[in-house]
Amino acid sequence: MGHAGMAAAAVRYLRTADAPPLTAHPRPELRCVGEDERAPVPQAEFRRVLGNFATGVVVVTAPAINDDRDTTAPAPAPSPTPAGFACQSFSSLSLDPPLVAFMVGRTSTTWPRIARAGVFCVNVLSAGQGELCRAFAVSGADKFAGVTYDAAPVSGSPRLAGTLAWIDCTIHAVHTGGDHLIVVGRVDALGTTDDEADTAPLLFHNGRFL
């Protein structure tokens, strides 16, 4: 049974009369870490150990919006361009309602553009799209140069060609998580490519694509 099947079974169980009543757990006390408490693990060790967890790779995109242009420039500003970045920290979150989530660094220069758009599309990369992923991981470049895409049906976000699947979303909530933000999206539309059953996904493990 896949993740979606397990989630559906859990929803059905919780809706039955035999399901135990749900009790809310007390909210944890929020406080700062004291100076006499153990320091966090070294960042290099954190990266090394967590790098053993293999992940899929997606590109999160958002449509161009007019306020991306520099209205203070003396010459006519160029047309706005779409936004996009490569992301490993993507996950399905909820079946009812359908929600997904991704994590993005607070220092990301692409995230403010996605936030202003209020919508995004998750493009699930296939095994042969490693170079495309690298292009969307570069900061400051024209990431969409030479990239084939069309518009996702609801948000209008770029839907990249050759991907395994796409998930068209509206931003539902944003939560803080240390030096990252946890972005929750409400799924408005989604689909797969015709040949996704015969194509492997792009996987990332220990700093390299598999």
N, C-alpha and C positions, 0 to 999 in steps of 0.2 A: 504494500500500500504506500503510495507516495505521500508527500507532505500535504497536498490538497485533500487527499482522501482521508488522512488522519484528522485533519482539521474539521472536515465535514462530519466525521464520526463523533468527534468531541462535541460539536455543536448539537448534533442530534441527541447525544446522551444527556447533555445539560438541560435539554428541553423536555426530557421525560419525567414522569412523576417519581421514578425510582432514584433520580439523581439526588445526592445529598444537598442540603441547603448550603448556599455560599455565604461564608462569613468574611467580612472585611478584616484584614489584618491591620494592626495599628501602624500608623505612619512612622517611619524611622526618624530618630532625632538627627537633625542636620547640624553639624558643627565643624569647626576647623580642626585640622590635625595638630596636636600639641607638639611643641618643640622636643619634648622628651620621648615622643613616640617614634616608632621605626620609620625611617625615611622611605619614600617610594623606591621601587626597584629601579636600577639604572636603565635609562632609555635604550641603550644599545642591547642590553640583555632582554628587555621587553620585546624589541623588534626581532631579535634572534629567535626567541622561543615562539612568539606568535606567528612568525613566518612559516612555521611548520604546518599551519592550518591552511590547506589549499582552498582557494575561493574561485568563483566565477568572476568574470569581468564584464562591466557594463559601461556604456557611455550615457550620461544623463544630459539631455538637451532641453533647451527652451527657445521659444520663438524670439525673433528680434522685436524690440519695442522702441518707440520713438524717443524716449528719454535717454537712450544710450548715446545719442548724438551730442556733440559739444555745441551748445547754442551760443556760447560766448565767442566762438571763432569768427574772425572777420570774413572769411570766405565761406561759401555754403558748405555745410557739414556733409560728410559722406553718409550714405544710407546706413542705417543700423544693421548689424549682423547678428545671426543667432548666437546663442551661448551654448557651451558644452564642455564637459570634463569627464575624464576616465575615472571610474570608481570601482573599488573592490568591495566596499562595505555596503552591499545592497541585500535586502531580504524581504520576503513576503512577511506580513505582519498579522493580518486578520482576514478571515473569510467572510464574516458577517458583522460589519460591512467590509467590503473588499478594500484593504489597506496594504500599502507597501512602505518601506522605509529605506533611507540611505543616510550615510554619515558624511559630512563634509567639514574640512578644517575651517576654523574661524578666520584664518588669514586668506582664504581662497578669494581670488579676485573675480571668479566666475559666479560664485554663489549669490552675491548681491543682485546680479542681473537676472538670475533664475527667480530670486525672491520677488523682484519687482514685477516679473512676468506673472507670478502666481500660479504657474502651471509648469509641467515638465513631462518629458517622455523618456522612459528607461529603454535603452537599446541593448539587448543581450547579445554579446559578441560571439561569433563563431570562431573555431580553431584557427582559421586562416586570416584573422583580422588583428594579428599582433601589431603590425605597423600602424594600422588605424588607431589602435589603442595608444601607442606611443605618441602619435600626433596629437591626440586629445589630452595627453598628460603634460604637454609643453605649455608653459605660461607665456602669454603675450603674443603668440603667433596667430595667424589666420587659420584656425583649426579646420575650417570648412572648405579651404581651397582644394579643389579637385575631388571633393567628396560628393558622391551621389546620394541624394535623399529626396523624400517628398514630405508633405505635411501630415502629421498625425491627425486623425479625423476630428477630434474634439478640441484639443489645445492648439493645434497648428504647429506644435514643436517639430523640429526635424526628426524624421523617421529614417534612419540610415539604411542604405541598401546592403543586402547580404547578411543581415543579422539573423539570429535564430528566432527572436521574439521581440515584441515591443509592448510597452505598457504605458498608456496615456493617462496622465494624472493631473489633479488639482491639488495644490498644497493644502493639507488638512491641519497640520500642527507642526510647530518647531520647538524642540526641547534642547536645553543645554546639556552637554556631556563632556566636561573637562575642556580640552582645547579643540573640541569638535562640536558641531551641531547635529542633532538627530532630526531629520526631516521626514515627516509622515505624509504620504500622498494618498488621496482617495482615488481609486481606479475608476476612470470614466469609460475606457475602452481598452482592448488588448487583443493581441493576435500573434500567430506564428507564421513563418514562411512556409511555402509549399514543400521545400526540401529539408525542413528542420529535422525530420526523423532520420535522415541519412547523414547529418552533419554533426560533428563533435563540437562541444563548447570550448571557448578559450578559457584555460585555467591558469592561475598564477600560484606559484609555490616557491618559497625560499628565494625570492627575488628574481624569478625567471618564469617565462611561460612554459607550460607543459605541452 
